[in-house]
Amino acid sequence: MSFLCNKKRLLTLFICIGIVQFVTAQKLYFPPLNNTATWDTLSPDSLGWCSKEIDALYDYLNQQDTKGFIVLKNGKIVLEKYFGTFSKDSDWYWASAGKTITSFLVGKAQEEKFLSMDAPTSSYLGAGWTACTPEQENKITIRHQLTMT
C-alpha cells in the first residue's frame, strides 16, 4: 500500500513539473476543474481543417469500436464524439495511457534537468518507498520504473 501511495506522489510530481514547464513556456488555456463548467471549444473550420471529412472519420472510428474520441488544441475541444452507449461521463479503464503520459513528463523533467533517468528513485522519494532492503531499493532507478524492469 505504501508503494502505491508513493507511486501516486511521484506521478503527481511529474505532472506538476510538466504543467509548470508548459505554463512558463506560454500562456495556455486550462479547462475548468469542476464537472459542471463547460470547456472552451474551437471549430475545425477556424483551424483550417477539412470539416466535410469529419463525418467519415467518425464513421471509421465507430467501425473500429471506438468508445470516445477527443481532439484538443491548446486545451480547447475541437472534436468530441462518443459512440454507442458510451458518454463523456462513462468510466473506462485506460491502462497504458497513464504510462505514456508519465513517460512524457519524466522525459520533459529530465530535459529540464529536474531529474535523471539513471538516478535511484530513492533520491526523489526518499528511503523506504518500497518493501525492499535499502540496498535493493537504491538499485531501482527512474529508468527501471519506466521500462518496468
CNS distance restraints for C-alpha pairs under 8 A (distance, minus, plus):
assign (resid   1 and name CA) (resid   5 and name CA) 6.41 0.50 0.50
assign (resid   2 and name CA) (resid   6 and name CA) 6.21 0.50 0.50
assign (resid   2 and name CA) (resid 129 and name CA) 6.80 0.50 0.50
assign (resid   2 and name CA) (resid 130 and name CA) 7.24 0.50 0.50
assign (resid   3 and name CA) (resid   7 and name CA) 5.94 0.50 0.50
assign (resid   3 and name CA) (resid 129 and name CA) 5.67 0.50 0.50
assign (resid   3 and name CA) (resid 130 and name CA) 5.41 0.50 0.50
assign (resid   3 and name CA) (resid 131 and name CA) 7.77 0.50 0.50
assign (resid   4 and name CA) (resid   8 and name CA) 6.20 0.50 0.50
assign (resid   5 and name CA) (resid   9 and name CA) 6.34 0.50 0.50
assign (resid   6 and name CA) (resid  10 and name CA) 6.16 0.50 0.50
assign (resid   6 and name CA) (resid 125 and name CA) 7.26 0.50 0.50
assign (resid   6 and name CA) (resid 129 and name CA) 6.42 0.50 0.50
assign (resid   7 and name CA) (resid  11 and name CA) 6.22 0.50 0.50
assign (resid   8 and name CA) (resid  12 and name CA) 6.06 0.50 0.50
assign (resid   9 and name CA) (resid  13 and name CA) 6.09 0.50 0.50
assign (resid  10 and name CA) (resid  14 and name CA) 6.27 0.50 0.50
assign (resid  10 and name CA) (resid 125 and name CA) 7.31 0.50 0.50
assign (resid  11 and name CA) (resid  15 and name CA) 6.17 0.50 0.50
assign (resid  11 and name CA) (resid 102 and name CA) 6.59 0.50 0.50
assign (resid  12 and name CA) (resid  16 and name CA) 6.09 0.50 0.50
assign (resid  13 and name CA) (resid  17 and name CA) 6.15 0.50 0.50
assign (resid  14 and name CA) (resid  18 and name CA) 6.16 0.50 0.50
assign (resid  14 and name CA) (resid 102 and name CA) 6.97 0.50 0.50
assign (resid  14 and name CA) (resid 105 and name CA) 5.66 0.50 0.50
assign (resid  14 and name CA) (resid 106 and name CA) 6.13 0.50 0.50
assign (resid  14 and name CA) (resid 109 and name CA) 7.14 0.50 0.50
assign (resid  15 and name CA) (resid  19 and name CA) 6.13 0.50 0.50
assign (resid  15 and name CA) (resid 102 and name CA) 7.44 0.50 0.50
assign (resid  15 and name CA) (resid 105 and name CA) 6.33 0.50 0.50
assign (resid  16 and name CA) (resid  20 and name CA) 6.05 0.50 0.50
assign (resid  17 and name CA) (resid  21 and name CA) 6.18 0.50 0.50
assign (resid  17 and name CA) (resid 105 and name CA) 7.44 0.50 0.50
assign (resid  17 and name CA) (resid 109 and name CA) 6.54 0.50 0.50
assign (resid  18 and name CA) (resid  22 and name CA) 6.27 0.50 0.50
assign (resid  18 and name CA) (resid 105 and name CA) 5.50 0.50 0.50
assign (resid  18 and name CA) (resid 108 and name CA) 6.70 0.50 0.50
assign (resid  18 and name CA) (resid 109 and name CA) 6.90 0.50 0.50
assign (resid  19 and name CA) (resid  23 and name CA) 6.00 0.50 0.50
assign (resid  20 and name CA) (resid  24 and name CA) 6.06 0.50 0.50
assign (resid  21 and name CA) (resid  25 and name CA) 6.16 0.50 0.50
assign (resid  22 and name CA) (resid  26 and name CA) 6.37 0.50 0.50
assign (resid  22 and name CA) (resid  28 and name CA) 7.87 0.50 0.50
assign (resid  23 and name CA) (resid  27 and name CA) 5.96 0.50 0.50
assign (resid  23 and name CA) (resid  28 and name CA) 6.46 0.50 0.50
assign (resid  28 and name CA) (resid  74 and name CA) 6.27 0.50 0.50
assign (resid  28 and name CA) (resid  75 and name CA) 7.17 0.50 0.50
assign (resid  29 and name CA) (resid  74 and name CA) 6.42 0.50 0.50
assign (resid  29 and name CA) (resid  75 and name CA) 5.63 0.50 0.50
assign (resid  29 and name CA) (resid  76 and name CA) 7.19 0.50 0.50
assign (resid  30 and name CA) (resid  75 and name CA) 5.96 0.50 0.50
assign (resid  31 and name CA) (resid  38 and name CA) 7.99 0.50 0.50
assign (resid  31 and name CA) (resid  39 and name CA) 5.42 0.50 0.50
assign (resid  31 and name CA) (resid  40 and name CA) 7.15 0.50 0.50
assign (resid  31 and name CA) (resid  75 and name CA) 6.67 0.50 0.50
assign (resid  31 and name CA) (resid  76 and name CA) 7.46 0.50 0.50
assign (resid  32 and name CA) (resid  37 and name CA) 6.13 0.50 0.50
assign (resid  32 and name CA) (resid  38 and name CA) 7.29 0.50 0.50
assign (resid  32 and name CA) (resid  39 and name CA) 6.62 0.50 0.50
assign (resid  33 and name CA) (resid  37 and name CA) 7.87 0.50 0.50
assign (resid  39 and name CA) (resid  76 and name CA) 6.67 0.50 0.50
assign (resid  39 and name CA) (resid  77 and name CA) 7.03 0.50 0.50
assign (resid  40 and name CA) (resid  76 and name CA) 5.17 0.50 0.50
assign (resid  40 and name CA) (resid  77 and name CA) 6.43 0.50 0.50
assign (resid  41 and name CA) (resid  76 and name CA) 4.83 0.50 0.50
assign (resid  41 and name CA) (resid  77 and name CA) 4.47 0.50 0.50
assign (resid  41 and name CA) (resid  78 and name CA) 5.78 0.50 0.50
assign (resid  42 and name CA) (resid  46 and name CA) 6.88 0.50 0.50
assign (resid  42 and name CA) (resid  47 and name CA) 7.83 0.50 0.50
assign (resid  42 and name CA) (resid  73 and name CA) 7.73 0.50 0.50
assign (resid  42 and name CA) (resid  76 and name CA) 6.25 0.50 0.50
assign (resid  42 and name CA) (resid  77 and name CA) 6.05 0.50 0.50
assign (resid  42 and name CA) (resid  78 and name CA) 4.96 0.50 0.50
assign (resid  43 and name CA) (resid  47 and name CA) 6.95 0.50 0.50
assign (resid  43 and name CA) (resid  78 and name CA) 5.67 0.50 0.50
assign (resid  44 and name CA) (resid  48 and name CA) 6.52 0.50 0.50
assign (resid  44 and name CA) (resid  49 and name CA) 5.20 0.50 0.50
assign (resid  44 and name CA) (resid  50 and name CA) 7.41 0.50 0.50
assign (resid  44 and name CA) (resid  51 and name CA) 6.21 0.50 0.50
assign (resid  44 and name CA) (resid  78 and name CA) 5.99 0.50 0.50
assign (resid  44 and name CA) (resid  79 and name CA) 7.58 0.50 0.50
assign (resid  45 and name CA) (resid  49 and name CA) 5.44 0.50 0.50
assign (resid  45 and name CA) (resid  50 and name CA) 7.08 0.50 0.50
assign (resid  45 and name CA) (resid  51 and name CA) 6.33 0.50 0.50
assign (resid  50 and name CA) (resid  54 and name CA) 7.45 0.50 0.50
assign (resid  53 and name CA) (resid  57 and name CA) 6.42 0.50 0.50
assign (resid  54 and name CA) (resid  58 and name CA) 6.24 0.50 0.50
assign (resid  55 and name CA) (resid  59 and name CA) 6.13 0.50 0.50
assign (resid  56 and name CA) (resid  60 and name CA) 6.19 0.50 0.50
assign (resid  57 and name CA) (resid  61 and name CA) 6.20 0.50 0.50
assign (resid  58 and name CA) (resid  62 and name CA) 6.08 0.50 0.50
assign (resid  58 and name CA) (resid  81 and name CA) 7.63 0.50 0.50
assign (resid  59 and name CA) (resid  63 and name CA) 6.25 0.50 0.50
assign (resid  60 and name CA) (resid  64 and name CA) 6.36 0.50 0.50
assign (resid  61 and name CA) (resid  65 and name CA) 6.57 0.50 0.50
assign (resid  61 and name CA) (resid  66 and name CA) 5.36 0.50 0.50
assign (resid  62 and name CA) (resid  66 and name CA) 5.48 0.50 0.50
assign (resid  62 and name CA) (resid  67 and name CA) 7.81 0.50 0.50
assign (resid  62 and name CA) (resid  83 and name CA) 6.40 0.50 0.50
assign (resid  65 and name CA) (resid  83 and name CA) 7.96 0.50 0.50
assign (resid  66 and name CA) (resid  83 and name CA) 6.67 0.50 0.50
assign (resid  67 and name CA) (resid  82 and name CA) 5.83 0.50 0.50
assign (resid  67 and name CA) (resid  83 and name CA) 5.18 0.50 0.50
assign (resid  67 and name CA) (resid  84 and name CA) 7.17 0.50 0.50
assign (resid  67 and name CA) (resid  86 and name CA) 5.88 0.50 0.50
assign (resid  68 and name CA) (resid  80 and name CA) 7.61 0.50 0.50
assign (resid  68 and name CA) (resid  81 and name CA) 5.82 0.50 0.50
assign (resid  68 and name CA) (resid  82 and name CA) 4.32 0.50 0.50
assign (resid  68 and name CA) (resid  83 and name CA) 6.15 0.50 0.50
assign (resid  68 and name CA) (resid  86 and name CA) 7.06 0.50 0.50
assign (resid  68 and name CA) (resid  87 and name CA) 7.41 0.50 0.50
assign (resid  68 and name CA) (resid  88 and name CA) 7.73 0.50 0.50
assign (resid  69 and name CA) (resid  79 and name CA) 7.51 0.50 0.50
assign (resid  69 and name CA) (resid  80 and name CA) 5.70 0.50 0.50
assign (resid  69 and name CA) (resid  81 and name CA) 5.31 0.50 0.50
assign (resid  69 and name CA) (resid  82 and name CA) 6.37 0.50 0.50
assign (resid  70 and name CA) (resid  77 and name CA) 7.20 0.50 0.50
assign (resid  70 and name CA) (resid  78 and name CA) 7.57 0.50 0.50
assign (resid  70 and name CA) (resid  79 and name CA) 5.34 0.50 0.50
assign (resid  70 and name CA) (resid  80 and name CA) 4.36 0.50 0.50
assign (resid  70 and name CA) (resid  81 and name CA) 6.52 0.50 0.50
assign (resid  71 and name CA) (resid  77 and name CA) 6.11 0.50 0.50
assign (resid  71 and name CA) (resid  78 and name CA) 5.58 0.50 0.50
assign (resid  71 and name CA) (resid  79 and name CA) 5.05 0.50 0.50
assign (resid  71 and name CA) (resid  80 and name CA) 6.60 0.50 0.50
assign (resid  72 and name CA) (resid  76 and name CA) 5.21 0.50 0.50
assign (resid  72 and name CA) (resid  77 and name CA) 4.64 0.50 0.50
assign (resid  72 and name CA) (resid  78 and name CA) 5.59 0.50 0.50
assign (resid  72 and name CA) (resid  79 and name CA) 7.20 0.50 0.50
assign (resid  73 and name CA) (resid  77 and name CA) 6.53 0.50 0.50
assign (resid  73 and name CA) (resid  78 and name CA) 6.58 0.50 0.50
assign (resid  82 and name CA) (resid  86 and name CA) 5.84 0.50 0.50
assign (resid  82 and name CA) (resid  87 and name CA) 5.54 0.50 0.50
assign (resid  82 and name CA) (resid  88 and name CA) 7.09 0.50 0.50
assign (resid  83 and name CA) (resid  87 and name CA) 7.42 0.50 0.50
assign (resid  86 and name CA) (resid  90 and name CA) 5.83 0.50 0.50
assign (resid  94 and name CA) (resid  98 and name CA) 7.22 0.50 0.50
assign (resid  95 and name CA) (resid  99 and name CA) 7.76 0.50 0.50
assign (resid  96 and name CA) (resid 100 and name CA) 6.64 0.50 0.50
assign (resid  97 and name CA) (resid 101 and name CA) 6.47 0.50 0.50
assign (resid  98 and name CA) (resid 102 and name CA) 6.07 0.50 0.50
assign (resid  99 and name CA) (resid 103 and name CA) 5.95 0.50 0.50
assign (resid  99 and name CA) (resid 146 and name CA) 7.66 0.50 0.50
assign (resid 100 and name CA) (resid 104 and name CA) 6.17 0.50 0.50
assign (resid 101 and name CA) (resid 105 and name CA) 6.24 0.50 0.50
assign (resid 102 and name CA) (resid 106 and name CA) 6.07 0.50 0.50
assign (resid 103 and name CA) (resid 107 and name CA) 6.08 0.50 0.50
assign (resid 103 and name CA) (resid 146 and name CA) 6.53 0.50 0.50
assign (resid 104 and name CA) (resid 108 and name CA) 6.21 0.50 0.50
assign (resid 105 and name CA) (resid 109 and name CA) 6.03 0.50 0.50
assign (resid 106 and name CA) (resid 110 and name CA) 6.13 0.50 0.50
assign (resid 106 and name CA) (resid 115 and name CA) 7.89 0.50 0.50
assign (resid 107 and name CA) (resid 111 and name CA) 6.11 0.50 0.50
assign (resid 108 and name CA) (resid 112 and name CA) 6.24 0.50 0.50
assign (resid 109 and name CA) (resid 113 and name CA) 6.17 0.50 0.50
assign (resid 109 and name CA) (resid 114 and name CA) 5.09 0.50 0.50
assign (resid 109 and name CA) (resid 115 and name CA) 6.03 0.50 0.50
assign (resid 110 and name CA) (resid 114 and name CA) 5.62 0.50 0.50
assign (resid 110 and name CA) (resid 115 and name CA) 4.97 0.50 0.50
assign (resid 110 and name CA) (resid 116 and name CA) 5.58 0.50 0.50
assign (resid 110 and name CA) (resid 117 and name CA) 6.97 0.50 0.50
assign (resid 115 and name CA) (resid 119 and name CA) 7.53 0.50 0.50
assign (resid 116 and name CA) (resid 142 and name CA) 7.44 0.50 0.50
assign (resid 117 and name CA) (resid 141 and name CA) 6.68 0.50 0.50
assign (resid 117 and name CA) (resid 142 and name CA) 4.94 0.50 0.50
assign (resid 117 and name CA) (resid 143 and name CA) 4.94 0.50 0.50
assign (resid 118 and name CA) (resid 141 and name CA) 5.48 0.50 0.50
assign (resid 118 and name CA) (resid 142 and name CA) 6.19 0.50 0.50
assign (resid 118 and name CA) (resid 143 and name CA) 5.95 0.50 0.50
assign (resid 119 and name CA) (resid 123 and name CA) 7.02 0.50 0.50
assign (resid 119 and name CA) (resid 141 and name CA) 5.35 0.50 0.50
assign (resid 119 and name CA) (resid 142 and name CA) 6.45 0.50 0.50
assign (resid 120 and name CA) (resid 124 and name CA) 7.74 0.50 0.50
assign (resid 120 and name CA) (resid 137 and name CA) 8.00 0.50 0.50
assign (resid 120 and name CA) (resid 138 and name CA) 5.58 0.50 0.50
assign (resid 120 and name CA) (resid 139 and name CA) 6.24 0.50 0.50
assign (resid 120 and name CA) (resid 140 and name CA) 5.50 0.50 0.50
assign (resid 120 and name CA) (resid 141 and name CA) 4.12 0.50 0.50
assign (resid 120 and name CA) (resid 142 and name CA) 6.47 0.50 0.50
assign (resid 121 and name CA) (resid 125 and name CA) 6.23 0.50 0.50
assign (resid 121 and name CA) (resid 126 and name CA) 7.80 0.50 0.50
assign (resid 121 and name CA) (resid 138 and name CA) 7.31 0.50 0.50
assign (resid 121 and name CA) (resid 140 and name CA) 6.12 0.50 0.50
assign (resid 121 and name CA) (resid 141 and name CA) 4.99 0.50 0.50
assign (resid 121 and name CA) (resid 142 and name CA) 5.45 0.50 0.50
assign (resid 122 and name CA) (resid 126 and name CA) 4.56 0.50 0.50
assign (resid 122 and name CA) (resid 127 and name CA) 5.44 0.50 0.50
assign (resid 122 and name CA) (resid 128 and name CA) 7.87 0.50 0.50
assign (resid 122 and name CA) (resid 129 and name CA) 7.24 0.50 0.50
assign (resid 122 and name CA) (resid 137 and name CA) 7.16 0.50 0.50
assign (resid 122 and name CA) (resid 138 and name CA) 6.26 0.50 0.50
assign (resid 122 and name CA) (resid 140 and name CA) 7.90 0.50 0.50
assign (resid 123 and name CA) (resid 127 and name CA) 7.85 0.50 0.50
assign (resid 125 and name CA) (resid 129 and name CA) 6.63 0.50 0.50
assign (resid 127 and name CA) (resid 134 and name CA) 7.21 0.50 0.50
assign (resid 127 and name CA) (resid 137 and name CA) 7.87 0.50 0.50
assign (resid 128 and name CA) (resid 132 and name CA) 7.85 0.50 0.50
assign (resid 128 and name CA) (resid 134 and name CA) 7.26 0.50 0.50
assign (resid 128 and name CA) (resid 137 and name CA) 7.80 0.50 0.50
assign (resid 130 and name CA) (resid 137 and name CA) 6.79 0.50 0.50
assign (resid 132 and name CA) (resid 136 and name CA) 5.78 0.50 0.50
assign (resid 132 and name CA) (resid 137 and name CA) 5.55 0.50 0.50
assign (resid 133 and name CA) (resid 137 and name CA) 6.00 0.50 0.50
assign (resid 134 and name CA) (resid 138 and name CA) 6.05 0.50 0.50
assign (resid 135 and name CA) (resid 139 and name CA) 6.77 0.50 0.50
assign (resid 136 and name CA) (resid 140 and name CA) 7.10 0.50 0.50
assign (resid 140 and name CA) (resid 144 and name CA) 6.10 0.50 0.50
assign (resid 140 and name CA) (resid 145 and name CA) 7.42 0.50 0.50
assign (resid 141 and name CA) (resid 145 and name CA) 6.57 0.50 0.50
assign (resid 142 and name CA) (resid 146 and name CA) 6.29 0.50 0.50
assign (resid 143 and name CA) (resid 147 and name CA) 6.07 0.50 0.50
assign (resid 144 and name CA) (resid 148 and name CA) 5.56 0.50 0.50
assign (resid 144 and name CA) (resid 149 and name CA) 4.91 0.50 0.50
assign (resid 145 and name CA) (resid 149 and name CA) 6.58 0.50 0.50
